Amino acid sequence: MKLGIDIMGGDFAPVATIDGVISAYKELPSDVELVLIGDEDIIKSSLEERNVPAGNFHILHAPDVIGMGEKPTKSLALKPNSSIAKGFSALADNTIDAFASAGNTGAMLVGAVLSLGTIDNVLRPCITSILPKENGNIGILLDVGTNPDCKPEVLRQFAIIGSIYADLVFNITNPKVGLLNIGEEEEKGNILCQATFSLLKETKNINFVGNIEGHHLFTDKCDVVVCDGFTGNVVLKSCEAMYEKIKKRGLKDPYFDRFNYENYGGTPILGINASVIIGHGISNSKAIKNMIRLTYNVHRVKLSSKIQTAFNEFNENKITE
């Protein structure tokens, strides 16, 4: 398995990315090859400074960088030799099996769709966030920003995709799906939530448990929380802000420590024809290491192909009903 890592992406690159790569290399199986994508001179000198043989890795030279503030579509076109553009090119021609970056999120999303395409019958790709549960388990929230406006059928697809992700990557058997709403009753919420509830209730290949409210997010009421990207992003940023406030006040608690993004590394772009992971822009070396581990786990279980199979079966069932 060849995992491509954007060495130039992220606020603390290349120091954090190189350190994260070295840590991941020590933990991953020996048959996993890490392909470092970025300026070859910088990569080699950084490895030399750490007394790590460059021969431990394959290096794909990409001298340019897409900055965090650059416009995604324009920058991908104008910088074909950037680490992100080179990563997607390598993924498209099967030089690598999966690609991960903590760089420009917009460029990663646009590059994934333009270079790889979405899975057949998937209307919108999406991204996720982890929800630490009080009992020690985790849940996932999707979407968290890719799709601010959604139609009911898109949210139903998020429920299917999220269920597969929770099962294969986090080993949550028959995950419970909840629709984030302002009340638990079926008739609660706006038009989108009411219409989505009806669709989820009739969807046979998910374990839909109904509406959930904000105070259920960190309980065991459900494992997969579905919402539009606008709502999900507000939830995500609120959680991040609360964690920072707790840390700033010097409060130590094992449960709240689990809200640290470093522990999870990033999110796959779900619904595209490949394994692509987006890391947080402020990722340190620990976060980069966990981003690479997540990339390995997502590709190991063949997540994209499993989602494709599920959607083929779902659409076949719709036709025969």
N, C-alpha and C positions, 0 to 999 in steps of 0.2 A: 504494500500500500504506500503510495506517494502522497504526502500532504504538503501542499504549497502554503508557505507562510509569508505574508507581506512584512518584510523587515522595516520598511520605511513608514508604515502607517501607525498613527497614534501620536498623542502629545509628547510622549517620552521616548519615541523611537530615535535612533536605533538601540539605545542602551537597554531599555526595558524589553524590547522584542528579542534582542540577542540573548539576554539573561534568561528570558522565559523559554526560548528555544532550547538552550542548554539544559535547563531543568526538565523540560518535557522529554528531551532525548534520553535522559537517564531513566525515565519512568515508563516509556512506551516499549512495546515488544520489539525485539531485535529486527523483525521483518518490516518494520515501518521506516520508511525513508523520509526525512524532512528536506524539502526543497525550499531554500531560502531565496526569496525574490526581492531584489533591491540592488543598490549600487555595489558591484562586486568588490571594489577596493575598500569601501567602508566595512562590508561584511567580513572580509578577510583580516583586515587590521583589527577589528573588534574581537574576532575570535583569537587572534594572536595575542592581544592584550590579556586575554583570560586563559592563555595557555591551553586552548582547545584546538585540536587539529581540524583544519578546514575540510580535510578528507572525510570527516564524519558526516558531512552534509553535501548535497548537490546545490550549486549556486546558479540561479538564473538571473543574469545581469539585466537590471532595469534602472537606468540612471536617473529617471525623472520621478517626481513625487506629485500626487494630486493633494493640494492643501485642504485643510478642513473647511475652509470658507469658499472653496471654488465650486462653481456650478457643475453638477454631475455630468450631464449630457455633453456640454461644451468641452469640459476638461478631458473626458474620455476620448473625444474626437481629436483634440489638439495635442494630447500627450499619449500616443500609442506605446511609448517606451516607459510609461510610468509603472510602478510596481503593481497597481491595481489592474491596469489594462493588460499587462503582461501575465498576471495571474489568471485572468479570465481567458486569455488567449490559450494559455497552457492547459487550462481545464477543458476548453472546447475541443482542443485537438488531442486530448487524452495523455498529454505529457505528465499531468498530475491527476490524481483521483479526487482530490478535494482541495478547497481553497479557504483560507481564513485571513482576516485583516481587522485591525482596530483603527483603520483609516477612515476616510470620508464615507459616512454611512450612505448618503445619497448616491455616491458613485458606486458603492457596492450593490445597492438595490437596482439601480439603472443598469449597471454592467451585467448583473445576474440575469435580468429579464431579456436584455438585448442580445447577450452572447449565448445564453443557454435556453431561453424560452421557458414558459410555464408548463407544468404537467397538463396533459390533455384533460379538458373539462374543468380545470381549476380556473375560477374567474379572477381571483386576486391572490398573489402571494402575501404572506404575512410574517411577522416576527413576534417573539414571545418574551415573557419575563417569568422568573421563578417567584413563587409565593411560599415562603417558609411557614409551615404549620406548627402550632403549639405542641402537638404530639410528637414532633420530630420528623414528620413526613414533609413532602413538598407538593405543591400544586403548580400549575402553569396558567398564565393569563395571556390571552391573545384576542385581538391584535393590540399592540402597544405603540402604534404610531404610523404604520405604513399606509393605512386606509382610514383617514378621518371620517369619511362618509361611506356608509355601507348600505347595501340592500339586504333584505332578509335571507335570500339564497346564499349570499356571501357569508353571512354569519353562520348559516347551517354548514357550509363547507369548512369554516374555521373549527366548528365542533368536531367534524370528522377528522380533519387533519390533526387537531390537538389531541384527540383520543389516541391516534396512532403514535404520535410523538411520545405521549406520556407512557404508553404501553411499552414501546420498543426501547426507548432511551432511558427511562426512569423506572422501568419494571413495575408499573402500576397496572395491575390486572383489572380489566373491565372498568376503566376510569369513569367516575361519576362526572357528568357534564352539567354545569349550571350557567344560566343566562344572567349576567349582571343587570340588576334592575333596581327600581326604587321601592319595591315591595315584592312579597312572595306570591301574592295571588295572581292567577293567570291573566286577569284583565288589567293588571297594573302596567304603568310605563307609557312611553310614547308609542306612536304608530309603528315604528321600527321594532321595538321590543315585543309588542303585541303580535305582530305578524310573524316575527321570528319564533316566538313561543309555539305558535301553531305548527310551524314547519318542524321544529325540533321534536315536538311531541309525536309527530307521525314518522320520524326517521328511525328506522328499525336497527341500524347498525351502530347506534350509540346508546349509552346508558344515561339518558336525560333525566335529571332529578328536579327540574323546574327552575323557577327564578331564585336568585340569591341576592342578598343585599350586601352593602359594603362591610358590615360587621361579620359576615360569613367568610370573608376572603382568607383568613388565616386559621380557619377551623377545618374540621374534617367533613364538612357538609358536601363538598364536591372537590374534584381533583383538577378539572379543566374548566376555567372560567372564560366565557365567551363575551366579547363586547366589541364595539367599533373602536378604531384606532385612536380617535379623539379621547374617548373615555378612558381607554387603557393607558394612554400616555399620561393623562392626569394622575391616574392611580400610581403608575410607576414613578413619576417624578415626586409625588407626595411621599411615597415610601422612602425614596432616596434622600429627600430633604429631612424626614424625621430621623433616619439613621444618622445623618450628619449632625443633627442637633444633639442626639443622644451621645455620640462620640465626642462632640465638642465639650459637653458637660462632664466628661470623664466617667460616665456611667458604664459599668461593666456588667453584662448579662449574656449568658451563652445563647439565649434565644435571639436577642437583638443582634448579636454578632453574625447571625446567619443571614442578615439583610445586606451584608457586605458583598457588593457586586464581584469582588475579586474571587469569591468562592465558586463562581459559576462560569466565568470566562466570556460569556456572550450568548448569542442566540443563532440558531440556523435560520436561513430564509426558507420558510416552509412553502412548498407549492411549486418549486422550480425543478428543472431536470438535472440536478446535481447537488452535491454536498457543499454548501457555502455557509460559512460562519462569520457573523459580524461581532467584533469585540467592542467594548466601551472605549471611547476616544481617550479617556484618562487612564487606560490600563497600565498598571505596573507589571513587573516581571511575574508575579504570582498570577495575576489575571491572564497574562499572555500564556503562561503554562497551562492554565485551566481552559483557555480558549482552544489550545491545540489538542488537549485531551478530549474536549467536547467534539472537536472535528473528527477525531479518530472514532469516537463512539457513534456519532451520527452516520459516518460512512460504513463502519463495521456492520451495522444492522441493516444496511441498504435502505435507509429511510425513504429516499425519493422513489425508489422502485416499489416499495410497499404502499406508499401513498397512491402511486399510479394504479396499482392493482386494486386498491380499495375503491378508487373512483370509477374504474372500469366496471366493477361489480355493482356499485351503487347505481350507475347509469343503466346497466342492463336490467336491474330490478325495476327501475322507474319505467322502462319501456314495456316490460311484461305485465306490470300492474294494471 
